Amino acid sequence: MRIIMVLIAFALSPICCAQFVQEAQMETYPIQIGWDKTTVLVFPYEVVSADFGSPAVLSEKDKAAPNVLKLKAGIRYFSSTSMYVITSEGKLYPFTVDFTDYPDARPIDIGKQQEVEYANALLEGSAMNAADISAVINDLSQRIPDRLFWGKKRGMVRLGLGELIEKDGLLFFQLAVENESWVDYLAKKWRFTVQDKKQTKRTAIREVSIEPISFSPFHGVAGKSAGVAVFAFPRFTIADAKELSIQVFETNGDRNPVVTLSGKKLLQVQPILISTNK
């Protein structure tokens, strides 16, 4: 019996002494708050709860904007402490909070911060920097597409792919929105998903959303006109059984045109014809 107990203890010892791998630990955001000025954090979604490691941190959720959290120090020169914020989409944001006599008065956009981190992470393997990407996007935004691959029309509005080009591991999509009605088209958001091609009704269609690392401003198009939007992605390919769905959604409307691209279409990328050299 003693031998059996020793063997069990030996087998469990790696579990008891296990260390969390670095990839499993969330990075915290360092912020500094002061006594006389309020620090404002802007989250992508409504703040549901906020937990603090010290009563020295005072907080207030803005009544008019529930995604805004205001912070101020209740005690001067408090020791560094932790803060955890949970938003309505179920996401946890960890922070380390320190005191400073000179806090930055500018609001901190947490959503924008994460977008920049995401883009920087994706650009680690590319020779292009943010300025290079902006130069390509600006140039493509001014070009008139020679030909367009159109998708399905919705309410006299249709979406089409113009140029599809590649440079240094990045794909640039030039997309055109054409409005054949007299009613202005105001864009709300874009959605890019890689999904299975349509199957039988008994089979569920799987889809995965992908996010651009940069894009041109696009607010919509006036009646009887067209406009161009450009998006940049890390280079990717898709299997023959899948397709890329690109859709733009209307503000306060249902005109949501879509264009779908096959894996073969994505392989028809052209080399970049734009110089980003200074």
C-alpha positions as CSV (number, residue, x, y, z in Angstrom):
1,M,0.0,0.0,0.0
2,R,2.8,2.4,0.9
3,I,4.4,1.8,-2.6
4,I,1.1,2.5,-4.3
5,M,0.7,5.8,-2.4
6,V,4.2,6.8,-3.3
7,L,3.6,6.1,-7.0
8,I,0.4,8.1,-6.9
9,A,2.1,11.0,-5.3
10,F,4.9,10.8,-7.8
11,A,2.4,10.8,-10.7
12,L,0.5,13.8,-9.4
13,S,3.6,15.9,-8.5
14,P,4.0,17.4,-12.0
15,I,0.4,18.6,-11.9
16,C,0.8,20.1,-8.5
17,C,3.9,21.9,-9.5
18,A,2.7,22.9,-13.0
19,Q,3.6,26.5,-14.1
20,F,1.3,28.5,-16.4
21,V,2.9,29.1,-19.8
22,Q,3.6,32.6,-20.8
23,E,1.2,32.5,-23.7
24,A,-1.7,31.7,-21.3
25,Q,-1.2,34.9,-19.2
26,M,-2.9,38.1,-20.2
27,E,-1.0,41.2,-20.6
28,T,-2.0,44.1,-18.4
29,Y,-2.4,47.7,-19.4
30,P,-0.5,50.2,-17.2
31,I,-2.3,53.4,-16.5
32,Q,-1.6,56.4,-14.1
33,I,-4.2,58.4,-12.3
34,G,-4.0,61.6,-10.3
35,W,-5.6,63.5,-7.4
36,D,-6.9,66.6,-9.3
37,K,-7.6,65.3,-12.8
38,T,-9.9,62.6,-14.0
39,T,-8.6,59.8,-16.2
40,V,-11.2,58.6,-18.8
41,L,-11.2,55.1,-20.3
42,V,-13.3,54.5,-23.4
43,F,-14.2,50.8,-24.0
44,P,-15.7,49.3,-27.2
45,Y,-18.7,48.0,-25.2
46,E,-20.7,48.9,-22.0
47,V,-18.8,48.5,-18.8
48,V,-20.6,45.8,-16.7
49,S,-18.3,45.7,-13.7
50,A,-15.0,47.0,-12.4
51,D,-12.9,45.5,-9.6
52,F,-10.1,47.2,-7.8
53,G,-7.2,45.9,-5.7
54,S,-7.2,49.0,-3.5
55,P,-9.8,51.5,-2.2
56,A,-7.5,54.3,-3.3
57,V,-8.9,54.0,-6.8
58,L,-12.2,55.8,-7.3
59,S,-14.3,55.0,-10.3
60,E,-17.6,56.2,-11.9
61,K,-19.4,54.9,-15.0
62,D,-20.7,57.7,-17.2
63,K,-24.5,57.7,-17.2
64,A,-24.8,59.1,-20.7
65,A,-22.1,56.8,-22.1
66,P,-22.0,53.4,-20.3
67,N,-18.9,52.4,-22.2
68,V,-16.9,55.2,-20.4
69,L,-15.2,54.7,-17.1
70,K,-13.8,57.7,-15.1
71,L,-11.0,57.2,-12.6
72,K,-9.4,59.3,-9.9
73,A,-7.2,58.8,-6.9
74,G,-8.8,58.8,-3.5
75,I,-5.4,58.7,-1.7
76,R,-2.2,60.3,-2.8
77,Y,0.9,58.2,-3.6
78,F,-0.8,54.9,-3.1
79,S,1.1,51.7,-4.0
80,S,0.7,50.1,-7.4
81,T,-2.6,48.1,-7.6
82,S,-4.7,46.1,-10.0
83,M,-7.9,46.8,-11.8
84,Y,-10.2,44.4,-13.8
85,V,-12.9,45.7,-16.0
86,I,-15.6,43.4,-17.6
87,T,-17.7,44.7,-20.6
88,S,-21.0,43.6,-21.9
89,E,-19.5,41.3,-24.6
90,G,-18.0,39.3,-21.8
91,K,-14.4,40.5,-22.3
92,L,-12.0,41.0,-19.3
93,Y,-9.5,43.9,-19.4
94,P,-6.7,43.8,-16.7
95,F,-4.9,46.9,-15.7
96,T,-2.1,48.0,-13.3
97,V,-2.8,51.4,-11.7
98,D,-0.2,53.8,-10.3
99,F,-0.4,57.3,-8.9
100,T,1.1,60.3,-10.6
101,D,1.0,64.1,-9.9
102,Y,0.7,64.7,-13.6
103,P,-1.8,62.4,-15.2
104,D,-2.5,62.7,-19.0
105,A,-5.8,64.6,-19.5
106,R,-6.5,62.9,-22.8
107,P,-9.1,60.0,-22.8
108,I,-7.7,56.5,-23.5
109,D,-9.5,54.6,-26.2
110,I,-9.0,50.9,-25.2
111,G,-10.6,49.6,-28.4
112,K,-8.2,51.7,-30.5
113,Q,-5.3,50.5,-28.4
114,Q,-6.1,46.9,-29.1
115,E,-6.5,47.6,-32.9
116,V,-3.0,49.0,-33.0
117,E,-1.6,46.0,-31.0
118,Y,-3.4,43.6,-33.4
119,A,-2.0,45.4,-36.5
120,N,1.5,45.6,-35.1
121,A,1.4,41.8,-34.3
122,L,0.3,41.0,-37.8
123,L,3.0,43.3,-39.3
124,E,5.9,41.6,-37.5
125,G,6.6,39.4,-40.5
126,S,6.1,42.1,-43.1
127,A,8.7,44.6,-44.5
128,M,6.0,47.3,-44.7
129,N,5.3,49.7,-42.0
130,A,2.2,51.8,-41.2
131,A,3.2,54.6,-43.5
132,D,3.9,52.3,-46.4
133,I,0.5,50.7,-46.0
134,S,-1.2,54.1,-45.9
135,A,0.5,55.1,-49.1
136,V,-0.8,52.1,-50.9
137,I,-4.3,52.5,-49.5
138,N,-4.4,56.2,-50.4
139,D,-3.2,55.5,-54.0
140,L,-5.8,52.7,-54.5
141,S,-8.5,54.9,-53.1
142,Q,-7.9,57.4,-55.9
143,R,-7.8,54.9,-58.7
144,I,-10.8,54.1,-60.9
145,P,-11.1,50.3,-61.3
146,D,-10.6,49.1,-64.8
147,R,-13.0,46.3,-64.3
148,L,-15.1,45.0,-61.4
149,F,-16.3,41.6,-60.2
150,W,-19.8,42.4,-58.9
151,G,-21.7,40.6,-56.2
152,K,-25.4,40.5,-55.4
153,K,-27.4,43.7,-55.6
154,R,-29.5,44.8,-52.6
155,G,-32.0,47.6,-53.0
156,M,-30.3,49.1,-56.1
157,V,-26.9,49.0,-54.3
158,R,-24.2,46.6,-55.3
159,L,-20.7,45.8,-54.1
160,G,-17.8,44.8,-56.4
161,L,-14.1,43.9,-56.2
162,G,-11.8,46.1,-58.2
163,E,-8.0,45.6,-57.9
164,L,-6.7,42.8,-55.8
165,I,-2.9,43.3,-55.2
166,E,-0.1,41.9,-53.0
167,K,3.0,43.5,-51.5
168,D,5.4,42.1,-48.9
169,G,3.0,39.6,-47.5
170,L,-0.1,41.9,-47.5
171,L,-3.2,41.8,-49.6
172,F,-5.0,45.0,-50.6
173,F,-8.7,44.8,-51.6
174,Q,-10.1,47.7,-53.7
175,L,-13.9,47.5,-53.3
176,A,-16.5,49.7,-55.1
177,V,-20.0,50.5,-53.9
178,E,-22.4,51.6,-56.6
179,N,-25.7,53.2,-55.6
180,E,-28.3,53.3,-58.5
181,S,-31.0,54.8,-56.4
182,W,-31.6,58.5,-55.5
183,V,-31.4,57.7,-51.8
184,D,-28.0,58.2,-50.2
185,Y,-26.3,55.1,-48.9
186,L,-24.7,55.5,-45.5
187,A,-22.3,52.6,-44.5
188,K,-22.5,51.3,-41.0
189,K,-19.9,48.5,-40.9
190,W,-18.1,45.9,-43.1
191,R,-17.8,42.2,-42.5
192,F,-15.3,39.8,-43.9
193,T,-15.8,36.1,-43.4
194,V,-14.2,32.9,-44.7
195,Q,-17.0,30.3,-44.9
196,D,-17.9,27.0,-46.3
197,K,-19.6,27.1,-49.7
198,K,-23.3,26.5,-49.5
199,Q,-24.1,22.9,-48.5
200,T,-27.4,21.0,-48.1
201,K,-29.9,22.2,-45.5
202,R,-28.8,19.5,-43.1
203,T,-25.2,20.7,-43.0
204,A,-24.3,23.8,-41.0
205,I,-22.1,26.4,-42.7
206,R,-19.0,27.2,-40.7
207,E,-17.6,30.7,-41.0
208,V,-14.6,32.6,-39.5
209,S,-14.4,36.4,-39.3
210,I,-11.2,38.1,-40.4
211,E,-10.2,41.7,-39.6
212,P,-8.3,44.2,-41.7
213,I,-5.1,45.7,-40.3
214,S,-5.8,49.0,-42.1
215,F,-8.4,50.6,-44.3
216,S,-9.5,53.8,-45.9
217,P,-12.3,56.0,-44.5
218,F,-15.6,55.1,-46.1
219,H,-18.9,56.8,-45.0
220,G,-21.1,55.8,-47.9
221,V,-22.1,57.1,-51.3
222,A,-24.7,59.7,-52.5
223,G,-27.6,58.8,-54.7
224,K,-26.8,57.9,-58.3
225,S,-23.0,57.7,-57.6
226,A,-20.3,55.3,-56.5
227,G,-17.4,55.2,-54.1
228,V,-14.3,53.2,-53.4
229,A,-13.0,51.6,-50.1
230,V,-9.6,49.9,-49.6
231,F,-8.8,47.2,-47.0
232,A,-5.4,45.6,-46.2
233,F,-5.0,42.1,-44.8
234,P,-2.1,39.8,-44.1
235,R,-1.8,37.5,-47.1
236,F,-4.0,34.4,-46.9
237,T,-5.4,31.7,-49.2
238,I,-8.6,29.5,-48.8
239,A,-9.4,26.0,-49.8
240,D,-11.6,25.2,-52.8
241,A,-14.4,24.2,-50.5
242,K,-14.5,27.7,-49.0
243,E,-15.1,31.2,-50.1
244,L,-14.5,34.8,-48.9
245,S,-17.7,36.7,-48.2
246,I,-17.4,40.6,-48.1
247,Q,-20.5,42.5,-47.0
248,V,-21.2,46.2,-46.2
249,F,-24.2,47.1,-44.0
250,E,-26.3,50.2,-44.2
251,T,-27.0,52.5,-41.4
252,N,-30.8,52.3,-40.5
253,G,-31.5,50.2,-43.6
254,D,-31.4,46.8,-45.1
255,R,-29.4,47.4,-48.3
256,N,-26.5,45.2,-47.4
257,P,-24.8,44.1,-50.6
258,V,-22.3,41.2,-50.6
259,V,-19.7,39.8,-53.0
260,T,-18.2,36.4,-52.6
261,L,-14.7,35.4,-53.8
262,S,-13.5,31.8,-54.4
263,G,-10.1,30.5,-53.5
264,K,-9.2,30.6,-57.1
265,K,-10.1,34.2,-57.4
266,L,-7.8,35.1,-54.5
267,L,-4.9,33.5,-56.3
268,Q,-5.4,36.0,-59.2
269,V,-3.6,38.7,-57.2
270,Q,-1.5,41.2,-59.1
271,P,1.9,42.5,-58.1
272,I,1.9,46.0,-56.6
273,L,2.4,48.8,-59.1
274,I,2.7,51.5,-56.4
275,S,6.0,52.7,-55.0
276,T,6.3,53.4,-51.3
277,N,9.9,54.6,-51.4
278,K,10.4,57.9,-49.9
